[in-house]
Amino acid sequence: MHRYILRPMRVINFSAGPAGLPLPALELAREELLDFGGTGASIMEQSHRDKAYEAVHAEATERLTRLLGVPDSHVVLWLTGGASTHFALVPMNFMPPGASADYVMTGAWSEKQLDEAKLLGTPRVAASTRDAQGRYTRVPTQAELQLDPRARYVHTTSNNTIFGTQFHTLPDTGAVPHVCDMSSDFLWRPTDVSRFAFIYAGAQKNLGPSGVVVAVADKAFLAQGRKDIPKIFRYQTHAENGSLYNTPPTFAIYLARNVLRWVEGEGGLPAMERRNLQKAQALYGALDALSGFYAAPVEKDSRSVMNIVFRTPSEALDAQFVADAKKENMLGLKGHRSTGGVRVSAYNAVSLHDIETLVSFMKHFAQSHG
């Protein structure tokens, strides 16, 4: 009897995360799921100390290092816990009692980062763009930052999934180490990682599935981390052990390897940037052209390329927009529960054709309900 594997019907996935993955990365995982590399077992079933997994681990690290141009001064770490865990681990490692760090407030995630830091030291707010209604519709300018030269680090969030804002030029922190949560725009374009002391990112936007966090860290900065906290919580421990101090999320790292292969095959980060800017231009162009119906709250200089937020004339129409789009096989468009409205997450795996399909739907919806 012949067995046929049918190509599944794929929806257009605009979810904010866990987000859609490139189809080639998933297809490769399907092909290798039961028997990885002739071992007779799935990669999920193999020890992280065995050669089969070690090769995957090394390849993922090498590809990421090559794509980002990670210099010898920095190291790639594969970590666990989700980015939210690292809201606490960053100050735990780098802000000892009595010390301070600067936090730049640009959204809900930076508020959570600050709350965790307050439990461990005395952080200060270097800038905030929160308005009287509790919204963030822009990121601060360099001139608005009030940085303390004695701070142990400056913490920023490069992109804000909930409010749809993004730093297109990240702040200059001078001599103070720059720590950045890049969870929702990691790998969207080339990045000079040498400017940062510590970058961390949850994988479930542009890199892979949930369950793994990648970090790119300055080795000298890691060496300054506290030694009086448990070893498992020290970033230096993971750096010294090649991210294999304990069992890492092996299948998530395997899938990240598949995604990194796809990114390189598509032309690397310069190609990702070109397609992402094309997508943003198409979508924001439609919003501006249809501004009598759709309201986009973010100031133009701060508009996110990854997460585009907007509203229709009413909450009822917002809900209908999401429901009608779902009938057209477009999912994940409901705005965050704290803000409402509509949110389009246009991560790397989302194609220009996907955005053009959405724009066509948006035009029809506005014509039908305007």
Buried (B, 14 or more C-beta within 10 A) or exposed (E): EEEEEEEEEEBBBBBBBBBBBBEBBBBBBEEBEEEBEEBEEBBEBBEBEEEBBBEBBEBBBBBBBEBBEBEEEBBBBBBBBBBBBBBBBBBBBBBBEEBBBBBBBBBBBBBBBBEBBEEBBEBBEBBBBBEEEEBBBBBBEEEEBEBEEEBBBBBBBBBBBBBBBBBEEBBEBEEBBBBBBBBBBBBBBBBEBEEBBBBBBBBBBBBBBBBBBBBBBBEEBBEBBBEEBEEEBBBBBBBEEBBBBEEBBBBBBBBBBBBBBBBBEBEBBEBBBEBBEBBBEBBBEBBEBBEEBBBBBBEEEBBBBBBBBBBBBEEEBBBBBBEBBBEBEBBBBBBBEEBBBBBBBBBBBBBBEBBBBBBEBBBEBBEEBE
